[in-house]
Amino acid sequence: MDFNDTKKKVLLLMEKGVKVTNPSSIDIGDEVDISRISGEGVVLYSGCKIYGKKTLVMSGTKLGYEAPVTIKDCQIGPNVELKGGFFTNSVFLEKANMGSCAQVRDACILEEEANGAHCVGLKHTILFPFVTLGSLINFCDCLMSGGTSRKNHSEVGSSYIHFNYTPNQDKATASLIGDVPRGIMLDQNPVFLGGQGGLVGPAVLGFGTVLAAGVVFRGDSTEDNALIVAQSLDDKKAVFYPGLYWNISRRVLNNITYCANLIALRHWYLDIRSQFLQKDSMGRELFTGALEKIDIAIEERISRFEALVKKLPESARIYKSVMREKASKKLMDQKAEIFDKWGEIEDIFYRFRDKGIDVPSRTSFMEMIVSEIEKGGHGDYISVIQGLDKKWRETGTSWLDGVVNDIRKGILEKIPSFG
């Protein structure tokens, strides 16, 4: 795009009400549709670069206050602040914010008031409302929930890392921190991951979990309200055999659980979130963008899972050659079983992704949400969800738990050695 075309687009944005602090420093791509950028309360500070035909910027958004911002194909909801960094193919719901030097890449969703300080890297990460990330964090391939407000929120301490790449060069490592069926109700105890620590994926953590500062946690802690101040490791050296997976049960089960939670989240967006986000044309585009990111996330996790499964015959061969007569028959059976049944497992994921889950709890919960929106006259997502009484929160959780459990049950019937 030449300078004159950029200047024209900047002037058109200013005419519709966008505040541009340094017009000559702004770059807007040819493909950008400026009708998708609101003029109401939007501020573009020096150095903003806006690209992508899918880009959407809603009212009250502020870009680049601390440092230059680049956005590409992001859908940005009302009153969002992206203070500096690079943001692509991700969604930011109302009042989400990120500090400078951020890098937020494909298929991230930051829900209402989710936020991070400076130097945060995310990819394929979903943060439920209020989740807070400190500084100097790498937190890719996670879904994190928990907390009830900005004063009572799940927290990831500064200098934290989610380890999402293995020595065997696979990324079937997504971690579920909290969960979708309960976390969606915004009434659970927050999770605390202490600074200068780490989490080795794929992991599952319950609500209220506290990992002390400096702990690198390898494993799961599925019970709620666990305090983990250290984790002992065997100091002895062992031989590393490239391509050999010694134990696959936990890895397989955690991948199934993560995919099932993403599918439950997709149904929540289709049936519940849609009631709040599609009030006008920009809201509809924001909803479309969020649903697209969930679908990308599901595809990513299934493809990473499949890549792991395809390595298992070679893993079994190496394992047999190393262990010889000491080889575990159960482990050999598990590797063969999931490899042979992968096509059927994949079909279960996609079938549940695409079909409506028509159960009484879903129907009654949807009706209650519609009634609450109409009664309140405002349709504020957080207010409506947190205003539900315990019975209705349990009804919604029961519906989404049913989605997760039906997927797990259907898959484990195909691979009974993992049961």
Stockholm file with secondary structure:
# STOCKHOLM 1.0

chainA/1-419         MDFNDTKKKVLLLMEKGVKVTNPSSIDIGDEVDISRISGEGVVLYSGCKIYGKKTLVMSGTKLGYEAPVTIKDCQIGPNVELKGGFFTNSVFLEKANMGSCAQVRDACILEEEANGAHCVGLKHTILFPFVTLGSLINFCDCLMSGGTSRKNHSEVGSSYIHFNYTPNQDKATASLIGDVPRGIMLDQNPVFLGGQGGLVGPAVLGFGTVLAAGVVFRGDSTEDNALIVAQSLDDKKAVFYPGLYWNISRRVLNNITYCANLIALRHWYLDIRSQFLQKDSMGRELFTGALEKIDIAIEERISRFEALVKKLPESARIYKSVMREKASKKLMDQKAEIFDKWGEIEDIFYRFRDKGIDVPSRTSFMEMIVSEIEKGGHGDYISVIQGLDKKWRETGTSWLDGVVNDIRKGILEKIPSFG
#=GR chainA/1-419 SS CCHHHHHHHHHHHHHTTCEESCGGGCEECTTCCGGGBCCSSCEECTTCEEECTTCEECTTCEECSSSCEEEESCEECTTCEECSEEEESCEECTTCEECTTEEECTTCEECTTCEECSSEEESSCEECTTCEECSSEECCSEEECCEEETTEECEECTTCEEECCCTTSCCCCCEEESCHHHHTTTCBCCCEECTTCEEESSCEECTTCEECTTCEEESCBCSTTCEECCCCCCCSCCCCCTTCCSCCHHHHHHHHHHHHHHHHHHHHIIIIIHHHHCSSHHHHHHHHHHHHHHHHHHHHHHHHHHHHHHTHHHHHHHHHHHHGGGCCHHHHHHHHHHHHTHHHHHHHHHHHHHSCCCCHHHHHHHHHHHHHHHHHSSCCHHHHHHTSCHHHHHHHHHHHHHHHHHHHHHHHHHCGGGC
#=GC SS_cons         CCHHHHHHHHHHHHHTTCEESCGGGCEECTTCCGGGBCCSSCEECTTCEEECTTCEECTTCEECSSSCEEEESCEECTTCEECSEEEESCEECTTCEECTTEEECTTCEECTTCEECSSEEESSCEECTTCEECSSEECCSEEECCEEETTEECEECTTCEEECCCTTSCCCCCEEESCHHHHTTTCBCCCEECTTCEEESSCEECTTCEECTTCEEESCBCSTTCEECCCCCCCSCCCCCTTCCSCCHHHHHHHHHHHHHHHHHHHHIIIIIHHHHCSSHHHHHHHHHHHHHHHHHHHHHHHHHHHHHHTHHHHHHHHHHHHGGGCCHHHHHHHHHHHHTHHHHHHHHHHHHHSCCCCHHHHHHHHHHHHHHHHHSSCCHHHHHHTSCHHHHHHHHHHHHHHHHHHHHHHHHHCGGGC
//
